[in-house]
Amino acid sequence: MKNHFTHFGELYRYLENKPVKDDFLHHRIPHGYKNFSKEEFLLSVRYLALAFHQQGWRGKQIGIAVSPSPYWLMLDYALMISGAVSVPLFTNISSKNLHYQILDANIETVFIESKEQENVIHRVGRSVETIYLADHVAGYHTFSEFLLEGQKIDEAEPSIFGTLIYQMKESDTATIVYTSGTSGRPKGVELTHRNLISQIHATAKNYTFDKETDIAFSFLPLAHIFERMVMHFYLSQELRIYFADDVKNVGVLLKEVNPTVMTVVPRLLEKVFFKMKLKAMDGNVLKKALVYLAFHRAITKDPYSDIGFLDKFLDKLVYAKLRAALGTRMRMMISGGAALSDMLYKFYLNIGTPLYQGYGQTESSPVICANTPNANKIGTCGKAFPGVEVMISQEGELLARGPNIMRGYHKDEVATKEVIDKDGWLHTGDLAEIDAEGYITITGRKKELFKTSTGEYVSSVHIEQKLVSNGWFEHALIVGDGKPFVVALLFVEPDFLERMATKMKSTPHEVLRSEKLKNMTHKFIKKLNLKLNHWEKIRDFRLIENTLNIEDGALTPSMKLAKKHLLEYYIDEIEEMYKDHV
């Protein structure tokens, strides 16, 4: 049986020839989960691919704007086998970005879930066909209709599906994934079957799973290449996969599903950390003292040092209860999408939850390097992924080369040549260091390494990460490019404001304007400044209550700050902080 598949058609055959698996994919429904066996999944992919082929979609870009679920995977897989190009669309995308992507990718058909989505899409283009995921919607084609149509085609001519797989090549474009566009318009990243499949094989070399005992839990958007690649890997390993219906329900669902593995983003780890701490501190003076000791120990101890009596004592009384929030069987959490602080890294490892930080980009399908169970170093993003070459340029930029590097940006040769040089190296735009053991540390973003008017360079991401580390701020934006010193816009966490308002018997808005919060922030920044170079120190700040969202352009679909937009929107607040300086 061939297990070194080179495209998704061969992966389909590989899964088809493996033993029966009844407990495979699980879709969240009210009061439980709907189960799909492996056979049901593969048959659905087969029927959909045949129906899509009959529609004449080969070579066309088809949008997927549905929530993460087994249906999302079926659509994605079937589109690739039919010869179409899937274009994932975030369900919470801004209308501006949606408009750009539909036009740029020439999307004529989009799979959707709701009337609201249809209205947004039709504001962009009335001619775009919308196909509903529901069983029946009057006047529209639906997912179920395509399944039935594909089944009829298969019964009449069963050889067509085999022909579709035979026609597939590893060099075929499988998908176009749009980047977040934090500093400008998003770019369409063209990824081939070879790009995506190379990541599956590389992941299998770094992480070991058991299809009988491992359970994967998924709550991140599949429109993001990180979660999507991981999902391809889970499928290749025949793991049981459970999907969350809403990120707000993750805490409850973790206890229900009790998974062994999941991919996470640092922001979620931060939120879980602070919720754990708040809940644990809810008690008498003795309990609070114990919790303070436990948390201090967990964020400062070297996880690889000897475990002493104190650690065993704290594990029994505190850490075991903290782990329970993630279920009782978690043996692997893989973090990506943004920088992970050393404090959080140590905390999760010390409470007994294996955590592995990785790094990558949409342009690299996405993983370039990652920590693993056999090689895990705090403060780094691990070693280069199998098959991926890395090097540091003379400017200190991380370069990567390998089978995972994108074909290029859709309809943009100029931008492609700007990031992929003649020798095939992808210029990541990130500054990095590689130590003697091969571990890679990202030190900053090349574009976010700005220069003050005094000629000093400042890495904004590093300082922003420190600012949100105390749980008070949802987001932080460092400003100082071409300015005499550094200032900050601090977007206060709504839950934090609510808690302070309750304690102060006031309103969140009054708390935001209070001297108490300003003084607390002054003290926090003063302490942070002690660890920064004199030209990096934050000289002023503004506390902001506005909740940032995607629709108004303040956040990207992957929840990163759209910095260019924010710098323009808050120009008055920024200029006020510099008003007494030239």
C-alpha positions in Angstrom: 0.0 0.0 0.0 1.5 3.3 -1.1 1.8 5.7 1.9 4.1 8.3 0.4 1.3 10.0 -1.5 2.2 13.1 -3.6 -1.2 14.6 -4.1 -4.6 14.5 -2.5 -5.9 11.9 -5.0 -3.3 9.5 -3.8 -4.0 10.3 -0.2 -7.7 9.5 -0.9 -6.7 6.0 -2.2 -4.4 5.5 0.8 -7.3 6.2 3.2 -9.7 4.1 1.1 -7.4 1.1 1.3 -7.0 1.3 5.1 -9.3 -0.7 7.5 -12.8 0.5 8.3 -13.1 3.3 10.9 -16.5 4.1 12.2 -15.5 6.7 14.7 -13.9 9.4 12.5 -15.3 13.0 12.2 -17.6 14.6 14.6 -19.8 17.6 13.8 -21.2 19.7 16.7 -25.0 19.8 16.8 -27.4 20.8 19.6 -26.9 18.6 22.6 -24.2 16.4 21.1 -22.2 15.4 18.0 -23.1 13.9 14.7 -20.6 11.2 13.8 -19.2 10.5 10.3 -17.4 7.2 9.6 -14.4 7.2 7.3 -16.4 5.5 4.6 -19.1 8.2 4.8 -16.5 10.9 4.6 -14.8 9.3 1.6 -18.1 8.6 -0.2 -19.2 12.2 0.3 -15.9 13.5 -1.2 -16.3 11.1 -4.1 -19.9 12.2 -4.9 -19.1 15.9 -4.5 -16.0 15.7 -6.7 -18.1 14.0 -9.5 -20.8 16.6 -9.2 -18.3 19.5 -9.3 -16.6 17.9 -12.3 -19.9 17.8 -14.1 -20.4 21.5 -13.3 -17.3 22.2 -15.3 -15.4 23.7 -12.4 -11.9 22.3 -13.3 -9.4 25.2 -13.1 -12.0 27.5 -11.5 -11.7 29.2 -8.1 -14.6 28.2 -5.8 -15.1 29.9 -2.4 -15.7 28.1 0.9 -17.3 30.4 3.5 -18.7 27.9 6.0 -17.8 27.2 9.6 -15.1 24.6 10.5 -16.8 21.1 10.3 -16.6 17.8 8.5 -18.6 19.5 5.7 -15.8 22.1 5.2 -13.3 19.2 4.8 -15.5 17.4 2.4 -15.9 20.5 0.2 -12.2 21.3 0.3 -11.1 17.8 -0.6 -13.8 17.3 -3.3 -12.9 20.6 -5.0 -9.2 19.6 -5.1 -10.0 16.2 -6.6 -12.4 17.7 -9.2 -9.6 19.9 -10.4 -11.1 23.1 -9.0 -9.2 25.5 -6.8 -10.6 26.0 -3.4 -10.5 29.5 -1.9 -11.2 29.6 1.8 -13.0 32.7 3.0 -13.2 33.7 6.7 -16.8 33.7 7.8 -16.1 36.9 9.7 -14.2 38.7 6.9 -14.7 42.4 6.4 -16.8 43.3 3.3 -13.9 45.3 2.0 -11.5 42.3 2.0 -14.2 40.0 0.8 -14.9 42.3 -2.2 -11.2 42.3 -3.0 -10.7 38.6 -2.7 -13.8 37.7 -4.8 -12.6 40.0 -7.6 -9.0 39.1 -7.4 -9.6 35.3 -7.5 -12.5 35.7 -10.0 -14.8 33.7 -7.7 -18.1 33.0 -9.3 -19.4 30.4 -6.8 -19.3 30.4 -3.0 -20.5 27.8 -0.5 -22.3 29.5 2.4 -24.4 28.8 5.5 -26.7 31.8 6.1 -28.7 34.5 4.5 -26.5 37.1 6.2 -23.5 35.7 4.3 -25.4 35.8 1.1 -26.4 39.4 1.6 -22.8 40.4 2.2 -21.5 38.5 -0.8 -24.2 39.9 -3.1 -23.3 43.4 -2.0 -19.9 42.6 -3.5 -21.3 41.0 -6.6 -24.8 40.1 -7.6 -23.6 37.5 -10.1 -21.8 35.4 -7.6 -23.7 32.1 -7.1 -24.3 31.1 -3.5 -24.7 27.4 -2.6 -26.2 26.6 0.8 -24.9 24.0 3.2 -28.5 23.3 4.4 -30.4 20.3 3.0 -33.0 22.4 1.2 -33.3 26.1 0.5 -35.9 27.1 -2.0 -34.5 28.6 -5.2 -30.9 27.6 -4.4 -28.5 24.7 -5.1 -27.4 22.9 -1.9 -24.7 20.7 -0.6 -27.2 17.8 -0.4 -28.2 18.2 -4.0 -24.6 17.9 -5.1 -24.2 14.7 -3.1 -27.3 13.2 -4.8 -26.1 14.3 -8.2 -22.7 12.9 -7.7 -24.1 9.5 -6.5 -26.2 9.3 -9.7 -23.1 10.0 -11.8 -21.1 7.4 -9.9 -23.8 4.7 -10.4 -24.0 5.4 -14.1 -20.3 5.8 -14.8 -18.1 4.5 -11.8 -14.9 4.9 -13.8 -15.0 8.8 -13.9 -13.7 9.2 -10.3 -10.7 7.1 -11.0 -10.0 9.2 -14.1 -10.1 12.4 -12.0 -7.5 11.0 -9.7 -5.4 9.8 -12.6 -5.4 13.3 -14.1 -4.1 14.9 -10.8 -0.5 16.1 -10.6 1.4 17.2 -7.5 2.2 20.5 -9.4 -1.5 21.3 -9.7 -2.7 24.4 -7.8 -4.8 23.1 -4.9 -5.9 26.3 -3.3 -5.5 30.1 -3.1 -5.2 31.3 0.5 -5.3 35.0 1.2 -2.9 36.5 3.7 -4.2 38.7 6.6 -3.0 41.9 5.1 -1.9 43.7 8.4 -0.3 46.5 6.5 -2.1 46.6 3.2 -4.3 44.6 0.9 -4.3 40.8 1.3 -2.4 38.7 -1.3 -3.6 35.4 -2.8 -1.1 32.7 -2.0 -1.1 29.9 -4.6 -0.3 26.5 -3.0 0.1 23.3 -4.9 -0.7 19.7 -3.9 3.1 19.2 -3.4 3.3 22.1 -1.0 0.5 20.8 1.2 1.4 17.1 1.0 5.1 17.8 1.9 3.8 19.3 5.2 1.8 16.2 6.0 4.9 14.0 5.6 7.1 16.4 7.5 4.6 16.5 10.4 4.5 12.7 10.5 8.3 12.7 11.1 8.1 15.1 14.0 5.0 13.9 15.9 3.7 10.4 16.7 0.0 9.6 17.0 -2.1 6.5 17.6 -5.3 6.5 15.5 -7.0 4.2 18.2 -6.4 6.4 21.2 -5.7 9.9 20.1 -8.5 12.4 19.8 -8.1 15.8 18.1 -10.1 18.9 19.0 -10.5 21.7 16.5 -11.8 25.2 17.1 -9.5 27.5 14.9 -10.8 28.6 11.5 -10.0 26.3 8.6 -9.6 29.3 6.4 -6.3 29.8 8.2 -3.6 27.6 6.6 -2.2 26.5 10.0 -5.4 24.7 11.2 -6.1 23.5 7.6 -2.7 21.8 7.2 -3.1 20.2 10.6 -6.5 18.9 9.6 -5.0 17.3 6.5 -2.5 15.6 8.7 -5.1 14.4 11.2 -7.0 12.9 8.2 -3.9 11.1 6.9 -3.4 9.7 10.4 -7.1 8.7 10.7 -7.5 10.4 14.0 -10.9 11.0 15.6 -11.6 14.7 15.1 -14.1 16.8 17.0 -15.1 20.3 15.9 -16.2 23.1 18.2 -19.4 25.0 17.1 -18.2 28.3 18.6 -14.9 29.4 20.1 -16.8 30.7 23.1 -17.8 27.1 24.0 -14.2 25.8 23.9 -14.0 25.5 27.8 -17.1 23.4 28.0 -16.3 21.3 25.0 -12.8 20.4 26.1 -14.3 18.7 29.1 -16.9 16.9 27.0 -14.5 15.7 24.3 -11.5 15.3 26.5 -9.0 15.4 23.6 -5.3 14.4 23.5 -4.2 17.0 21.0 -5.2 20.4 19.7 -3.6 23.3 17.9 -3.9 26.7 19.7 -2.9 30.3 19.3 -1.0 32.3 22.0 -4.0 34.6 22.6 -6.2 31.7 23.7 -3.4 30.4 26.0 -3.2 33.9 27.5 -7.0 34.0 28.1 -7.0 30.5 29.6 -4.0 31.4 31.9 -5.8 34.5 33.3 -9.1 32.7 33.7 -7.3 29.9 35.6 -5.6 32.4 37.8 -8.8 34.3 38.6 -10.7 31.2 39.4 -7.9 29.7 41.5 -7.5 33.0 43.5 -11.2 32.9 44.5 -10.8 31.7 48.1 -9.5 32.6 51.6 -6.2 34.1 52.4 -4.4 30.8 52.8 -5.7 29.5 49.4 -4.7 32.8 47.7 -1.2 32.5 49.1 -0.9 28.9 47.9 -2.2 29.9 44.4 0.2 32.8 44.3 3.1 30.5 45.1 2.0 27.9 42.5 1.7 30.4 39.7 5.0 32.1 40.6 6.7 28.7 40.6 5.1 27.7 37.3 6.1 30.9 35.4 9.7 31.0 36.7 10.9 27.4 37.1 12.9 25.7 34.3 10.5 23.0 33.2 13.5 20.6 32.5 15.1 21.0 36.0 14.6 18.4 38.7 11.1 18.0 40.2 11.3 18.5 43.9 9.0 18.0 46.9 7.5 21.5 46.4 6.6 20.8 42.8 4.9 17.5 43.7 3.0 19.3 46.5 1.9 22.1 44.2 0.9 19.6 41.4 -1.4 17.7 43.8 -3.1 20.8 45.2 -3.1 23.2 42.3 -1.6 22.1 39.0 -3.8 19.0 38.6 -6.9 21.2 39.0 -5.6 23.6 36.4 -4.9 20.8 33.9 -8.5 19.6 34.3 -9.6 22.8 32.5 -8.1 21.2 29.3 -9.5 17.8 29.9 -7.7 14.9 31.6 -5.8 13.4 28.6 -4.1 16.4 26.9 -0.7 15.2 25.7 0.1 17.7 23.0 -0.8 21.4 22.3 0.9 22.9 19.3 1.0 26.7 19.2 1.3 28.9 16.1 0.1 32.0 14.4 1.9 34.5 16.7 4.7 34.8 19.2 4.4 32.8 22.4 5.9 34.4 25.5 8.4 32.5 27.6 6.3 33.0 30.6 3.3 31.2 29.1 5.6 28.5 27.6 7.0 27.8 31.1 3.7 27.9 32.8 2.0 25.2 30.6 5.0 22.9 30.7 5.4 23.3 34.4 1.7 22.5 35.2 2.1 19.3 33.1 0.6 20.2 29.7 3.1 19.5 26.9 3.2 22.6 24.6 5.2 23.0 21.4 5.7 26.4 19.7 6.1 26.5 15.9 6.5 29.2 13.3 5.5 29.6 9.7 3.7 31.6 7.1 0.9 31.2 4.6 3.6 31.4 1.9 5.3 28.3 3.4 2.1 26.1 3.7 2.7 27.1 6.6 5.3 25.5 8.9 9.0 26.4 8.6 10.1 25.3 12.0 8.6 23.8 15.2 9.4 22.4 18.6 8.6 18.7 19.1 8.4 16.2 21.9 12.0 15.2 21.2 13.4 18.8 20.8 11.6 21.5 22.8 13.4 24.7 23.7 11.6 27.6 25.4 12.1 31.0 23.8 12.5 29.4 20.3 10.2 28.2 17.5 12.1 24.9 17.3 14.2 23.5 14.5 13.6 23.5 10.8 10.8 21.2 9.7 11.9 18.1 7.8 12.7 18.9 4.2 12.8 22.7 4.8 16.1 24.6 4.5 16.7 27.7 6.5 19.3 30.4 6.7 19.8 34.0 8.0 20.5 36.7 5.5 23.1 39.4 5.9 20.3 41.7 7.1 19.3 39.2 9.8 16.2 38.0 7.9 15.1 34.4 8.1 15.0 32.7 4.6 13.4 29.3 3.9 13.5 27.0 1.0 11.8 23.6 0.3 8.9 21.7 -1.2 6.5 23.7 1.0 7.2 27.1 -0.5 4.3 28.6 -2.5 4.1 28.7 -6.2 3.6 32.5 -6.0 1.1 35.2 -5.4 -2.0 35.0 -7.6 -1.8 37.4 -10.5 1.2 39.2 -9.0 4.6 38.3 -10.4 6.2 41.5 -9.1 5.2 40.7 -5.4 6.3 37.1 -5.9 9.7 38.1 -7.1 10.0 40.4 -4.1 9.7 37.5 -1.7 11.1 34.5 -3.6 14.6 35.1 -5.0 16.2 33.4 -8.1 17.6 30.6 -5.9 14.2 29.7 -4.5 14.6 31.3 -1.0 11.5 32.7 0.6 12.3 36.0 2.3 10.0 35.8 5.3 10.3 39.4 6.4 11.0 38.2 10.0 14.3 38.8 11.8 15.7 35.7 13.4 18.6 33.9 15.0 19.7 30.2 14.7 21.7 28.8 17.6 24.4 26.2 17.6 21.8 23.4 18.1 19.7 24.6 15.2 16.8 26.2 17.2 15.3 29.2 15.5 14.3 32.3 17.5 12.2 35.1 15.8 13.5 38.4 17.1 11.2 40.8 15.3 9.4 41.6 12.1 11.5 43.4 9.5 8.7 45.8 8.6 7.8 46.3 12.2 11.4 47.1 13.2 11.0 50.9 13.0 13.5 53.7 13.4 12.9 56.6 15.8 13.8 60.1 14.7 17.0 59.7 16.9 18.1 56.9 14.6 17.5 54.0 17.0 15.7 50.8 15.9 12.7 49.4 17.9 11.1 46.0 17.6 7.4 46.8 18.2 6.2 43.2 18.4 8.4 42.4 21.4 7.1 45.3 23.4 3.5 44.7 22.4 3.8 41.1 23.6 5.0 42.3 27.0 2.2 44.8 27.3 -0.6 42.3 26.9 1.1 39.8 29.2 -0.7 40.9 32.3 -4.2 40.3 31.1 -5.4 43.9 31.3 -5.1 44.7 27.6 -6.8 42.9 24.7 -4.4 44.5 22.2 -1.4 46.9 22.3 0.0 49.0 19.5 3.5 50.6 19.8 4.1 53.8 17.9 7.4 55.6 17.3 8.4 55.3 13.6 10.1 58.6 12.8 9.1 60.0 16.2 11.4 61.2 19.1 10.3 58.4 21.4 8.0 55.4 21.9 4.3 55.6 22.9 1.5 53.1 23.2 -2.2 52.7 22.4 -3.6 50.2 24.9 -7.0 48.5 24.1 -8.4 47.5 27.5 -9.8 44.0 27.9 -13.6 44.2 28.4 -13.8 41.5 31.0 -11.0 43.2 33.0 -13.0 46.5 32.9 -16.1 44.8 34.0 -14.3 43.2 37.0 -12.8 46.5 38.0 -16.2 48.2 37.6 -17.8 45.7 40.0 -15.1 46.2 42.6 -15.2 50.0 42.3 -19.0 50.0 42.1 -18.8 52.0 38.9 -19.2 51.6 35.2 -16.6 50.3 32.7 -16.4 53.7 31.0 -15.8 55.5 34.4 -13.1 52.9 35.3 -11.3 53.6 32.0 -11.1 57.3 32.9 -10.2 56.7 36.5 -7.0 57.7 38.1 -6.8 54.3 39.6 -6.4 52.5 36.3 -4.1 55.2 35.0 -1.8 54.8 38.1 -1.9 51.0 37.7 -0.9 51.3 34.1 1.9 53.8 34.9 3.3 51.4 37.5 3.1 48.4 35.1 4.8 50.3 32.3 7.5 51.7 34.7 8.3 48.1 35.6 8.4 47.0 32.0 10.6 49.9 31.0 13.3 48.7 33.4 13.8 45.8 31.0 14.0 47.9 27.8 16.8 49.9 26.2 16.4 53.6 26.9 15.3 54.3 23.3 12.6 51.6 23.6 11.0 52.9 26.8 7.3 53.8 26.6 7.0 57.5 27.4 3.3 57.9 27.2 0.1 55.9 26.6 -3.6 56.2 25.9 -6.2 53.7 27.3 -8.8 52.9 24.8 -12.2 51.2 25.4 -13.2 50.5 21.8 -13.6 46.8 21.0 -11.7 46.2 17.8 -13.4 44.2 15.1 -12.9 42.8 11.6 -15.7 44.6 9.8 -14.3 48.1 10.4 -10.8 47.0 9.3 -9.1 47.2 12.8 -8.4 43.5 12.9 -7.5 41.0 10.2 -9.5 37.8 9.9 -6.8 36.0 11.9 -7.4 38.6 14.7 -4.1 40.4 14.2 -4.0 44.2 14.4 -4.4 46.0 11.1 -1.7 48.5 12.1 -1.8 50.8 9.1 -5.6 51.3 9.6 -5.2 51.9 13.4 -2.4 54.4 13.0 -4.6 56.4 10.7 -7.8 56.0 12.8 -6.1 57.1 16.1 -4.0 59.9 14.6 -5.5 62.5 17.1 -4.6 60.4 20.2 -1.1 59.8 18.8 -0.4 63.4 17.9 -1.6 64.5 21.3 1.1 62.3 22.9 3.8 64.1 20.8 2.2 67.6 20.9 5.0 69.2 23.0 7.8 67.7 20.8 8.9 68.6 17.3 
